[in-house]
Amino acid sequence: MTSDPITNPTDPPPDEKAARIVDLAQRRADRAAAAQGLSAADATDAETVTPDPVVVGGPVDPPERRPDLAEVLDRRSGPVLPLWLTDRYQRRDMLRRAASAAGYHVGTHVVLSPVYAGKVAWYAPQGAARLFSRVLGWTSAETGNWHLRQDAANRNDPKTWLDLDRHRMRQASWRWWVTGAATLTTGGGGMLLAADVTPWSVKLAVLAAGLVGLARYGRPLDKPILARTVVRPIYRKLTAELTRKGIMATGLVKRPEDIVFPAGVGEIRRDGPGYLAIVDLPDGVIAVDVVEERPKLAGGLRLPMDQVWPDVMPREHPSRLALWVADRPVSAMKQPPWPLLRGGQTDYFKPFVYGFDPRMRPVEYRMDERNSLFAGFPGSGKSLSARVVLAGMALDPLVQFAVFDLAGRGDFDAFEPLCPPGLFGSGADEGTKANAYRMLMWLLKECDERGPRIKHYAKQGLNTENKLNRAIAEKDARLRPIVAPIDEVQELITDPEIGKSATAAMTSIVKRGRALGIHLVLMTQRIDNQSLPKGVTSNIAIRTCLAVPSHVETDLALGTGAYRQGARPTQFEIGVDAGWGVRVGYGQMSAVRAAYLDRAAVERICARGVALRGGVTGPADLPAARDVLDDLRAVWVPAERGQHWDTLAGRLADRFPEAYSAVTPEALSALVRGKGVESRNVKSGGSTRKGTYLADITAAAQQRDSDAG
Ligand SMILES: Nc1ncnc2c1ncn2[C@@H]1O[C@H](COP(=O)(O)OP(=O)(O)OP(=O)(O)O)[C@@H](O)[C@H]1O
């Protein structure tokens, strides 16, 4: 800020007393001037106040800087070619829209064609009569002339009448020739058309064109023959005034002129199927505040909520707001189809399209060096959203699956053919939970084994870092990327017995498996500290929060502070907005709706996945999931009848560390009880604690074998 005005501080201050001494001669002169309607004032007028010069420091504003040549050359108003010409997805979308529009309009007109035929039959004779009378009027030169002659006759002016009539006859004399020639030509053309030499198609086309032409000529102006199939969409064009009105409705800003459209980026423009305005809010108001007040903003704009999408701009100052207003409610807009629906492959190490943002722009997903979390209330669409990620991975032939659906609704059944034996489960029973737990143990073992192998290949020059990449995964079948989804993971985490052990395993896998090509996809509908322990979630990179009721769940799912930064999954409505979520961890935080893939589509994609893998669903040396009954018998000391869980857990961990290193006594008890063996009080080594008897284990194993047989 500059201090203004700048005066010389050494100037002597004005003499105040001198200013108050009245010059009587001057006063008299003033009064005389005032009496004549003039006013006079001198520099020492009593009403004149000399402003005290305020000098606070020196000027600090930098001088206006002229942009240099490089900046001027970098200025662009927009892309050279429209986006739909350069962007593959936009182009496809545009073509799809064009085909759909053509199909709609042609279809409607075909259906209405009998109505059109009736209208032509009705109006064509009227058009013929009208044409005949028009030609006759022109040929006889009566049009216009008749009224003038009539006027002359009314005024009893024979001279004018005769002049007009002579003029008419002069015009008519040559017009009859023209009309005669045209009639002969038309007649000749008609005879040629009727002759056998003219093909039927030409006859019909000329006849139809002639009839339609006559009908158009004969119809009243307000009665078109073709029905109107283009309906102008009812949308509000976003203007600066409307933008200000909407923001003012939030009550956050006092004066509309404080809302500034920043130069260079502030022009309101089309962006996808809507308008985008970028505004700078006044001091003290940040974009998150406006996002928070989205209902009031939508009310101010007089638009439904899901047509109004205020957003923070991550790499801008917090008071810069991006307001996108859709032409139609986004829930009513049809998403473009998933680009991989009909063909194509993916790469675990590269992004693929997951869904679309409100502006219908594709939003990508990326698997390598990440884990995923999908959290949302029942019906928010988390299973189907995660299924899109899995469908994408089904199309990379290198990826192995290990899928557990603890809800048992069958949302993931299509992936069973892609899972090696023992690594698929669907059910809300204890057995499926125990199998999911075993899968985690297997992943822990994979974490242990993969590290040294990857290091070995990295040393050979296949990667510059000790991380899995495609070259290594292709080289060694034991190092294929693993995608392991667990739906309703809270069932496992909150299990009184295996919960703790499973949580510890997941925490370890999430941390260590990332660089080793192991990607856990966790889905949960219960969002609290117990169901989503921090140890697990805080290390998951990509988190999607679908519809939830409050900021508490938002922060638990997306990380502390997400709500403050503008994440509002609370504004999604369960059902209507199913599939919409706020995603963090890949690209900027954004609202995105997963592509909608129904069961049949997923089955087709999985069938393509199986074909891509040549029908083989896992590497030949993939260790089979261990059988806990056999393993217990293997570590049993022959003299013992019964043993405590804690002793057995220790023995298993020593003997089979790859499978049981993380097993707790409670987890072991749950695993064994899942096989139908009771946990009993066992006296061993002088103390009585919970454990099991060899006889029970053997009986359960025999029962299992006979069931299998
Ligand atoms: N991306 C989407 N686009 C459109 N509709 C969707 C989308 N995702 C889900 N839905 C709809 O929402 C319904 C519920 O989805 P889903 O089963 O994935 O919910 P959920 O959150 O997993 O529920 P639950 O916790 O009960 O399993 C689906 O049957 C589908 O009709």
The ligand as a Gaussian input file, in Angstrom:
#p B3LYP/6-31G(d) Opt

LIG

0 1
 N      -21.494000     -46.431000     -10.346000
 C      -22.794000     -46.639000     -10.220000
 N      -23.645000     -46.068000     -11.077000
 C      -24.971000     -46.268000     -10.934000
 N      -25.536000     -47.018000      -9.965000
 C      -24.735000     -47.604000      -9.090000
 C      -23.325000     -47.455000      -9.158000
 N      -22.785000     -48.155000      -8.150000
 C      -23.802000     -48.721000      -7.486000
 N      -24.972000     -48.399000      -8.047000
 C      -26.307000     -48.822000      -7.588000
 O      -26.302000     -48.908000      -6.188000
 C      -26.693000     -50.201000      -5.764000
 C      -25.923000     -50.607000      -4.513000
 O      -24.564000     -50.801000      -4.875000
 P      -23.595000     -51.696000      -3.977000
 O      -24.135000     -53.046000      -3.770000
 O      -22.241000     -51.574000      -4.550000
 O      -23.679000     -50.890000      -2.616000
 P      -22.871000     -51.170000      -1.309000
 O      -22.454000     -49.864000      -0.767000
 O      -21.807000     -52.166000      -1.559000
 O      -23.992000     -51.769000      -0.395000
 P      -23.806000     -52.851000       0.744000
 O      -22.992000     -52.236000       1.807000
 O      -25.201000     -53.144000       1.165000
 O      -23.088000     -53.987000       0.071000
 C      -26.419000     -51.098000      -6.960000
 O      -27.291000     -52.182000      -6.992000
 C      -26.629000     -50.183000      -8.137000
 O      -27.973000     -50.199000      -8.525000

